[in-house]
Amino acid sequence: MTRPPFIIQFTNEARPEGRNIGGPVKASVVYENDGVEILRTLGNWLFEAREYADFRVDESHKLMVGLVGLSHKHTLCVIGRRRVVEQGFDTIRSVVEDLQHVQTVRVRLTNANNGDFLYEGQFRVTIEPLTIVPI
């Protein structure tokens, strides 16, 4: 059985004014219910082994927010990442959790090298019907 994903596509669009640049982009994703944080994780960029995606000018990348739940079709299965320190080494671990009652997802994009703020947006999520829309 295929579980449809919730995906948000981001594009580093060229602008006529100023210098257009690219760089490594990290996503922080916060899952909320009635304004209360349920889970915070590093975003999972599709087709990226790292916790960031290299955005060149006019390139698009897709961020997977979740899938229809693994344990129950009315939950949101989150596949994210979390940075942990183990035996003195900084590593990235996968996070897989079924969340109930997720109403909104907040996404913040930052430059992975220097932490510069790039974007923040909030999205309403519904399982039935399967939708994710900007607020």
Secondary structure, DSSP 8 states (H G I E B T S, - for coil): ----EEEEEEE----SSS----EEEEEEEEEEETTEEEEEEE-EETT-SSSEEEE-TT-EEEEEEEEE-SS-TTSEEEEEEEEEEETTEEEEEEEEEEESS--EEEEEEEETTT--EEEEEEEEEETTTTEEEE-
